[in-house]
Amino acid sequence: MSFGITRRSFALLAAGLAGALTLAAPALAQEKVVRIGYQKYGTLILLKNKGLLEEKLKPLGYTVKWAEFPAGPQLLEALNAGAIDFGNTGEAPPIFAQAAGAPLVYVGYEPAAPQGEAILVPKDSPLKSVADLKGKTIALNKGSNVHYLLVKALEKAGLAYSDVKTAFLTPADARAAFERGSVDAWAIWDPFQAAAEQTIAARQLADGTGIVANYQYYFSTKAFVDQAPQVVDAVLGAVAEIGAWVKANPKAAAAEFSPLIGIPAPILEVALARQQYDVKPLTPEVVAAQQQVADTFLALGLIPKPVRISDALRPSKS
């Protein structure tokens, strides 16, 4: 007795499968998703946790997929590769991404938060000022907001970028290197900054005050802004709602953040107090400040070609 499939039944089965796939194809093609990249700290992770965006996008027929990244450069690499449609980073990562040809579009920014990043040294370090960093090794995430902080802080102290050594490490690896004494200083942002200050008494040589603005930017891709501007607006609207909630409820926000990122709530309260948590359309002044970041990196040879921030702005609504 044979259990093999006959040629005729195989043909019928194949025809049936082909028909089913043909019927399924339009349904799959109609699936509308916005893919959002977020980091372990910031408005977007709270937005994900609360589920607010999913509710806002239901009337538009969109669902949301979330992807976590360790820092801004990695997030924008994903945006460049077409893996996400929306995300936010500090001021330096988009410069490197735009220089690499990423099709990013600035769609909003958060007001300046210069105290939300700093150059730290161990509590017993003999280094007392940024000028003392000459010949020393500083850990930082390459292409992150603190990369620009380091450049400008050195400049203010009368040092050249070439006067120091850099160790390009992710926040977790940098913290480990910092604690074991493998590096002399660490340029880092909140909440990692607040955690180091509170748990191991890391000491600030300088934060961004009087040196850099430390803006946060929100991005999409040119293709997604053209395809779904109403979704971009809905995401920005949800971000604004979350930001307003954080500002009005810092203790509750810290308590909600704590299990998400594994940092005690009292430390997060310190970090939250140094942020602005709002989202606004870019102004000419903000664009000019971001252009200065780009020009600084070009002069140092950190990017291979000039970048014009105006080329990556969202077109004005008519």
Contacts in CASP RR format, 6 or more apart in sequence:
PFRMAT RR
TARGET T0000
AUTHOR 0000-0000-0000
METHOD contacts of the structure
MODEL  1
MSFGITRRSFALLAAGLAGALTLAAPALAQEKVVRIGYQKYGTLILLKNK
GLLEEKLKPLGYTVKWAEFPAGPQLLEALNAGAIDFGNTGEAPPIFAQAA
GAPLVYVGYEPAAPQGEAILVPKDSPLKSVADLKGKTIALNKGSNVHYLL
VKALEKAGLAYSDVKTAFLTPADARAAFERGSVDAWAIWDPFQAAAEQTI
AARQLADGTGIVANYQYYFSTKAFVDQAPQVVDAVLGAVAEIGAWVKANP
KAAAAEFSPLIGIPAPILEVALARQQYDVKPLTPEVVAAQQQVADTFLAL
GLIPKPVRISDALRPSKS
5 13 0 8 1.000
31 63 0 8 1.000
32 60 0 8 1.000
32 61 0 8 1.000
32 62 0 8 1.000
32 63 0 8 1.000
32 228 0 8 1.000
33 62 0 8 1.000
33 63 0 8 1.000
33 64 0 8 1.000
33 65 0 8 1.000
34 57 0 8 1.000
34 62 0 8 1.000
34 63 0 8 1.000
34 64 0 8 1.000
34 65 0 8 1.000
34 85 0 8 1.000
34 86 0 8 1.000
34 224 0 8 1.000
34 228 0 8 1.000
34 231 0 8 1.000
34 235 0 8 1.000
35 64 0 8 1.000
35 65 0 8 1.000
35 66 0 8 1.000
35 67 0 8 1.000
35 83 0 8 1.000
35 84 0 8 1.000
35 85 0 8 1.000
35 86 0 8 1.000
36 44 0 8 1.000
36 48 0 8 1.000
36 53 0 8 1.000
36 64 0 8 1.000
36 65 0 8 1.000
36 66 0 8 1.000
36 67 0 8 1.000
36 84 0 8 1.000
36 85 0 8 1.000
36 86 0 8 1.000
36 87 0 8 1.000
36 235 0 8 1.000
37 44 0 8 1.000
37 66 0 8 1.000
37 67 0 8 1.000
37 68 0 8 1.000
37 69 0 8 1.000
37 75 0 8 1.000
37 78 0 8 1.000
37 84 0 8 1.000
37 86 0 8 1.000
37 87 0 8 1.000
38 44 0 8 1.000
38 45 0 8 1.000
38 47 0 8 1.000
38 48 0 8 1.000
38 66 0 8 1.000
38 67 0 8 1.000
38 68 0 8 1.000
38 69 0 8 1.000
38 75 0 8 1.000
38 87 0 8 1.000
38 88 0 8 1.000
39 45 0 8 1.000
39 68 0 8 1.000
39 69 0 8 1.000
39 70 0 8 1.000
39 71 0 8 1.000
39 72 0 8 1.000
39 75 0 8 1.000
39 88 0 8 1.000
39 89 0 8 1.000
40 68 0 8 1.000
40 70 0 8 1.000
40 260 0 8 1.000
40 261 0 8 1.000
41 190 0 8 1.000
41 191 0 8 1.000
41 257 0 8 1.000
41 261 0 8 1.000
41 271 0 8 1.000
42 88 0 8 1.000
42 275 0 8 1.000
43 88 0 8 1.000
43 110 0 8 1.000
43 239 0 8 1.000
43 242 0 8 1.000
43 243 0 8 1.000
43 246 0 8 1.000
43 277 0 8 1.000
43 279 0 8 1.000
44 87 0 8 1.000
44 88 0 8 1.000
44 239 0 8 1.000
45 68 0 8 1.000
45 257 0 8 1.000
45 260 0 8 1.000
45 261 0 8 1.000
46 242 0 8 1.000
46 246 0 8 1.000
46 253 0 8 1.000
46 256 0 8 1.000
46 257 0 8 1.000
47 53 0 8 1.000
47 238 0 8 1.000
47 239 0 8 1.000
47 242 0 8 1.000
48 66 0 8 1.000
49 256 0 8 1.000
49 260 0 8 1.000
50 242 0 8 1.000
52 238 0 8 1.000
52 241 0 8 1.000
52 242 0 8 1.000
53 64 0 8 1.000
53 234 0 8 1.000
53 235 0 8 1.000
53 238 0 8 1.000
54 63 0 8 1.000
54 64 0 8 1.000
56 234 0 8 1.000
56 237 0 8 1.000
56 238 0 8 1.000
57 63 0 8 1.000
57 64 0 8 1.000
57 231 0 8 1.000
57 234 0 8 1.000
60 228 0 8 1.000
60 230 0 8 1.000
60 231 0 8 1.000
60 234 0 8 1.000
62 228 0 8 1.000
62 231 0 8 1.000
67 78 0 8 1.000
67 83 0 8 1.000
67 84 0 8 1.000
69 75 0 8 1.000
69 78 0 8 1.000
70 170 0 8 1.000
70 171 0 8 1.000
70 172 0 8 1.000
71 89 0 8 1.000
71 93 0 8 1.000
71 141 0 8 1.000
71 144 0 8 1.000
71 170 0 8 1.000
71 171 0 8 1.000
72 89 0 8 1.000
72 90 0 8 1.000
72 93 0 8 1.000
72 141 0 8 1.000
72 144 0 8 1.000
73 89 0 8 1.000
73 93 0 8 1.000
73 96 0 8 1.000
73 97 0 8 1.000
73 141 0 8 1.000
73 142 0 8 1.000
73 143 0 8 1.000
73 144 0 8 1.000
75 84 0 8 1.000
75 87 0 8 1.000
75 89 0 8 1.000
75 93 0 8 1.000
76 89 0 8 1.000
76 93 0 8 1.000
76 94 0 8 1.000
76 96 0 8 1.000
76 97 0 8 1.000
76 102 0 8 1.000
76 104 0 8 1.000
76 219 0 8 1.000
77 97 0 8 1.000
78 84 0 8 1.000
79 85 0 8 1.000
79 87 0 8 1.000
79 97 0 8 1.000
79 102 0 8 1.000
79 104 0 8 1.000
79 219 0 8 1.000
79 221 0 8 1.000
80 97 0 8 1.000
80 100 0 8 1.000
80 101 0 8 1.000
80 102 0 8 1.000
80 103 0 8 1.000
80 104 0 8 1.000
82 221 0 8 1.000
85 220 0 8 1.000
85 221 0 8 1.000
85 224 0 8 1.000
86 107 0 8 1.000
86 218 0 8 1.000
86 219 0 8 1.000
86 220 0 8 1.000
86 224 0 8 1.000
86 232 0 8 1.000
86 235 0 8 1.000
87 218 0 8 1.000
87 219 0 8 1.000
87 220 0 8 1.000
88 110 0 8 1.000
88 216 0 8 1.000
88 217 0 8 1.000
88 218 0 8 1.000
88 219 0 8 1.000
89 144 0 8 1.000
89 145 0 8 1.000
89 216 0 8 1.000
89 217 0 8 1.000
89 219 0 8 1.000
90 144 0 8 1.000
90 145 0 8 1.000
90 214 0 8 1.000
90 215 0 8 1.000
90 216 0 8 1.000
90 217 0 8 1.000
91 145 0 8 1.000
91 148 0 8 1.000
91 212 0 8 1.000
91 213 0 8 1.000
91 214 0 8 1.000
91 215 0 8 1.000
91 216 0 8 1.000
91 217 0 8 1.000
91 289 0 8 1.000
91 290 0 8 1.000
91 293 0 8 1.000
92 143 0 8 1.000
92 144 0 8 1.000
92 145 0 8 1.000
92 146 0 8 1.000
92 147 0 8 1.000
92 148 0 8 1.000
92 293 0 8 1.000
92 297 0 8 1.000
93 143 0 8 1.000
93 144 0 8 1.000
93 145 0 8 1.000
94 102 0 8 1.000
94 104 0 8 1.000
94 106 0 8 1.000
94 217 0 8 1.000
94 219 0 8 1.000
94 290 0 8 1.000
94 312 0 8 1.000
95 143 0 8 1.000
95 290 0 8 1.000
95 293 0 8 1.000
95 294 0 8 1.000
95 297 0 8 1.000
95 303 0 8 1.000
95 307 0 8 1.000
96 143 0 8 1.000
96 297 0 8 1.000
96 302 0 8 1.000
96 303 0 8 1.000
97 104 0 8 1.000
98 104 0 8 1.000
98 294 0 8 1.000
98 307 0 8 1.000
98 309 0 8 1.000
98 311 0 8 1.000
98 312 0 8 1.000
99 294 0 8 1.000
99 297 0 8 1.000
99 303 0 8 1.000
99 304 0 8 1.000
99 305 0 8 1.000
99 307 0 8 1.000
103 221 0 8 1.000
103 222 0 8 1.000
103 223 0 8 1.000
104 219 0 8 1.000
104 220 0 8 1.000
104 221 0 8 1.000
104 222 0 8 1.000
104 312 0 8 1.000
105 219 0 8 1.000
105 220 0 8 1.000
105 221 0 8 1.000
105 222 0 8 1.000
105 225 0 8 1.000
105 312 0 8 1.000
105 313 0 8 1.000
105 314 0 8 1.000
106 217 0 8 1.000
106 218 0 8 1.000
106 219 0 8 1.000
106 282 0 8 1.000
106 290 0 8 1.000
106 309 0 8 1.000
106 312 0 8 1.000
106 313 0 8 1.000
106 314 0 8 1.000
107 218 0 8 1.000
107 219 0 8 1.000
107 220 0 8 1.000
107 225 0 8 1.000
107 232 0 8 1.000
107 236 0 8 1.000
107 314 0 8 1.000
108 217 0 8 1.000
108 218 0 8 1.000
108 236 0 8 1.000
108 279 0 8 1.000
108 280 0 8 1.000
108 281 0 8 1.000
108 282 0 8 1.000
108 314 0 8 1.000
109 215 0 8 1.000
109 216 0 8 1.000
109 217 0 8 1.000
109 218 0 8 1.000
109 279 0 8 1.000
109 280 0 8 1.000
109 282 0 8 1.000
109 286 0 8 1.000
110 215 0 8 1.000
110 216 0 8 1.000
110 217 0 8 1.000
110 218 0 8 1.000
110 275 0 8 1.000
110 276 0 8 1.000
110 277 0 8 1.000
110 278 0 8 1.000
110 279 0 8 1.000
110 280 0 8 1.000
111 215 0 8 1.000
111 276 0 8 1.000
111 278 0 8 1.000
111 280 0 8 1.000
112 213 0 8 1.000
112 214 0 8 1.000
112 215 0 8 1.000
112 276 0 8 1.000
113 214 0 8 1.000
113 215 0 8 1.000
113 216 0 8 1.000
113 274 0 8 1.000
113 275 0 8 1.000
113 276 0 8 1.000
114 207 0 8 1.000
114 208 0 8 1.000
114 209 0 8 1.000
114 210 0 8 1.000
114 211 0 8 1.000
114 212 0 8 1.000
114 213 0 8 1.000
114 214 0 8 1.000
115 207 0 8 1.000
115 208 0 8 1.000
115 209 0 8 1.000
115 274 0 8 1.000
116 189 0 8 1.000
116 190 0 8 1.000
116 193 0 8 1.000
116 207 0 8 1.000
116 208 0 8 1.000
116 214 0 8 1.000
116 271 0 8 1.000
116 274 0 8 1.000
116 275 0 8 1.000
117 145 0 8 1.000
117 146 0 8 1.000
117 149 0 8 1.000
117 187 0 8 1.000
117 188 0 8 1.000
117 189 0 8 1.000
117 190 0 8 1.000
117 193 0 8 1.000
117 207 0 8 1.000
117 208 0 8 1.000
117 212 0 8 1.000
117 214 0 8 1.000
118 149 0 8 1.000
118 187 0 8 1.000
118 188 0 8 1.000
118 193 0 8 1.000
118 204 0 8 1.000
118 205 0 8 1.000
118 206 0 8 1.000
118 207 0 8 1.000
118 208 0 8 1.000
119 130 0 8 1.000
119 133 0 8 1.000
119 138 0 8 1.000
119 146 0 8 1.000
119 149 0 8 1.000
119 150 0 8 1.000
119 153 0 8 1.000
119 185 0 8 1.000
119 186 0 8 1.000
119 187 0 8 1.000
119 204 0 8 1.000
119 205 0 8 1.000
119 206 0 8 1.000
119 207 0 8 1.000
120 178 0 8 1.000
120 185 0 8 1.000
120 186 0 8 1.000
120 187 0 8 1.000
120 188 0 8 1.000
120 193 0 8 1.000
120 196 0 8 1.000
120 197 0 8 1.000
120 202 0 8 1.000
120 203 0 8 1.000
120 204 0 8 1.000
120 205 0 8 1.000
121 127 0 8 1.000
121 184 0 8 1.000
121 185 0 8 1.000
121 186 0 8 1.000
121 202 0 8 1.000
121 203 0 8 1.000
121 205 0 8 1.000
122 178 0 8 1.000
122 181 0 8 1.000
122 200 0 8 1.000
122 202 0 8 1.000
122 203 0 8 1.000
123 200 0 8 1.000
123 201 0 8 1.000
123 202 0 8 1.000
123 203 0 8 1.000
125 184 0 8 1.000
125 185 0 8 1.000
125 203 0 8 1.000
126 132 0 8 1.000
127 133 0 8 1.000
127 136 0 8 1.000
127 184 0 8 1.000
127 185 0 8 1.000
127 205 0 8 1.000
128 205 0 8 1.000
129 157 0 8 1.000
129 205 0 8 1.000
130 153 0 8 1.000
130 154 0 8 1.000
130 156 0 8 1.000
130 157 0 8 1.000
130 159 0 8 1.000
130 205 0 8 1.000
130 206 0 8 1.000
131 157 0 8 1.000
131 158 0 8 1.000
131 159 0 8 1.000
132 205 0 8 1.000
133 154 0 8 1.000
133 157 0 8 1.000
133 159 0 8 1.000
133 163 0 8 1.000
133 164 0 8 1.000
133 184 0 8 1.000
133 185 0 8 1.000
133 205 0 8 1.000
134 159 0 8 1.000
134 163 0 8 1.000
134 164 0 8 1.000
135 163 0 8 1.000
135 164 0 8 1.000
135 165 0 8 1.000
136 164 0 8 1.000
136 165 0 8 1.000
136 184 0 8 1.000
136 185 0 8 1.000
137 164 0 8 1.000
137 165 0 8 1.000
137 166 0 8 1.000
137 167 0 8 1.000
137 182 0 8 1.000
137 183 0 8 1.000
137 184 0 8 1.000
137 185 0 8 1.000
138 150 0 8 1.000
138 164 0 8 1.000
138 165 0 8 1.000
138 166 0 8 1.000
138 167 0 8 1.000
138 183 0 8 1.000
138 184 0 8 1.000
138 185 0 8 1.000
138 186 0 8 1.000
138 187 0 8 1.000
139 166 0 8 1.000
139 167 0 8 1.000
139 168 0 8 1.000
139 169 0 8 1.000
139 173 0 8 1.000
139 174 0 8 1.000
139 177 0 8 1.000
139 178 0 8 1.000
139 183 0 8 1.000
139 185 0 8 1.000
139 186 0 8 1.000
139 187 0 8 1.000
140 146 0 8 1.000
140 147 0 8 1.000
140 150 0 8 1.000
140 166 0 8 1.000
140 167 0 8 1.000
140 168 0 8 1.000
140 169 0 8 1.000
140 174 0 8 1.000
140 186 0 8 1.000
140 187 0 8 1.000
140 188 0 8 1.000
141 147 0 8 1.000
141 168 0 8 1.000
141 169 0 8 1.000
141 170 0 8 1.000
141 171 0 8 1.000
141 174 0 8 1.000
142 166 0 8 1.000
142 168 0 8 1.000
143 302 0 8 1.000
144 189 0 8 1.000
145 189 0 8 1.000
145 212 0 8 1.000
145 214 0 8 1.000
146 187 0 8 1.000
146 188 0 8 1.000
146 189 0 8 1.000
147 187 0 8 1.000
147 302 0 8 1.000
148 212 0 8 1.000
148 293 0 8 1.000
148 296 0 8 1.000
148 297 0 8 1.000
149 187 0 8 1.000
149 208 0 8 1.000
149 211 0 8 1.000
149 212 0 8 1.000
149 214 0 8 1.000
150 161 0 8 1.000
150 164 0 8 1.000
150 166 0 8 1.000
150 187 0 8 1.000
151 161 0 8 1.000
151 296 0 8 1.000
151 297 0 8 1.000
151 300 0 8 1.000
152 211 0 8 1.000
152 212 0 8 1.000
152 296 0 8 1.000
153 205 0 8 1.000
153 206 0 8 1.000
153 208 0 8 1.000
153 211 0 8 1.000
154 160 0 8 1.000
154 161 0 8 1.000
154 163 0 8 1.000
154 164 0 8 1.000
156 211 0 8 1.000
161 300 0 8 1.000
167 174 0 8 1.000
167 177 0 8 1.000
167 182 0 8 1.000
167 183 0 8 1.000
169 177 0 8 1.000
171 188 0 8 1.000
171 192 0 8 1.000
174 183 0 8 1.000
174 186 0 8 1.000
174 188 0 8 1.000
175 186 0 8 1.000
175 188 0 8 1.000
175 192 0 8 1.000
175 196 0 8 1.000
177 183 0 8 1.000
177 186 0 8 1.000
178 185 0 8 1.000
178 186 0 8 1.000
178 196 0 8 1.000
178 202 0 8 1.000
179 200 0 8 1.000
185 205 0 8 1.000
186 196 0 8 1.000
186 202 0 8 1.000
188 196 0 8 1.000
189 214 0 8 1.000
190 270 0 8 1.000
190 271 0 8 1.000
190 274 0 8 1.000
190 275 0 8 1.000
191 257 0 8 1.000
191 261 0 8 1.000
191 263 0 8 1.000
191 267 0 8 1.000
191 268 0 8 1.000
191 271 0 8 1.000
193 271 0 8 1.000
194 263 0 8 1.000
194 267 0 8 1.000
194 268 0 8 1.000
194 270 0 8 1.000
194 271 0 8 1.000
194 274 0 8 1.000
195 263 0 8 1.000
195 267 0 8 1.000
196 202 0 8 1.000
197 203 0 8 1.000
197 204 0 8 1.000
197 270 0 8 1.000
198 266 0 8 1.000
198 267 0 8 1.000
198 270 0 8 1.000
199 267 0 8 1.000
208 214 0 8 1.000
213 289 0 8 1.000
215 286 0 8 1.000
215 289 0 8 1.000
215 290 0 8 1.000
217 290 0 8 1.000
218 236 0 8 1.000
218 239 0 8 1.000
218 279 0 8 1.000
220 232 0 8 1.000
220 314 0 8 1.000
224 231 0 8 1.000
224 232 0 8 1.000
225 232 0 8 1.000
225 314 0 8 1.000
225 315 0 8 1.000
229 317 0 8 1.000
232 314 0 8 1.000
236 279 0 8 1.000
237 279 0 8 1.000
239 279 0 8 1.000
240 278 0 8 1.000
240 279 0 8 1.000
242 277 0 8 1.000
243 277 0 8 1.000
243 278 0 8 1.000
243 279 0 8 1.000
244 277 0 8 1.000
244 278 0 8 1.000
245 253 0 8 1.000
246 253 0 8 1.000
246 272 0 8 1.000
246 275 0 8 1.000
246 277 0 8 1.000
247 277 0 8 1.000
247 278 0 8 1.000
250 269 0 8 1.000
250 272 0 8 1.000
250 273 0 8 1.000
251 265 0 8 1.000
251 269 0 8 1.000
253 268 0 8 1.000
253 272 0 8 1.000
254 265 0 8 1.000
254 266 0 8 1.000
254 268 0 8 1.000
254 269 0 8 1.000
254 272 0 8 1.000
255 265 0 8 1.000
257 263 0 8 1.000
257 265 0 8 1.000
257 268 0 8 1.000
257 272 0 8 1.000
258 264 0 8 1.000
258 265 0 8 1.000
258 268 0 8 1.000
261 268 0 8 1.000
282 313 0 8 1.000
287 309 0 8 1.000
287 310 0 8 1.000
287 313 0 8 1.000
290 309 0 8 1.000
291 308 0 8 1.000
291 309 0 8 1.000
291 310 0 8 1.000
294 303 0 8 1.000
294 306 0 8 1.000
294 307 0 8 1.000
294 308 0 8 1.000
294 309 0 8 1.000
295 306 0 8 1.000
297 303 0 8 1.000
298 305 0 8 1.000
298 306 0 8 1.000
298 307 0 8 1.000
END
